[in-house]
Amino acid sequence: MEKKIKESVGTLLAHIIKVDKRDIEKEAPLFCEIMGENFDCSEEEAKAFLYDIVDKEYDLDAHVDIINQALCEDKLSKFHLLEQLNHVIYSDRIKPQDYQIFEAIKNKLFAC
């Protein structure tokens, strides 16, 4: 289950990088830091994971559902995850679409 959560959190954080077509090398240090703090990923592992996520298709809603199921009763962890997502959003140029995505994710996470 932890592997699924790790993949889902990574996908959630990488989604903004992907949809904004951000410079992956510029965004990688923050992504690696967050993944390292949450899942003890090495920098190399997290960076490879980021490139993999950006290159593949995924169902963001399915990943949010996995996170929501894992953290259903843990509101503090949900807030922490949203804080990290927000950190990724404001680490580079911010687009209105970014906060629409943020709000949709927030609403799904707190529907539980």
Secondary structure, DSSP 8 states (H G I E B T S, - for coil): -HHHHHHHHHHHHHHHHHHTT--HHHHHHHHHHHHHHHH---HHHHHHHHHHHHHS---HHHHHHHHHHHTTT-HHHHHHHHHHHHHHHTTS---HHHHHHHHHHHHHHT--
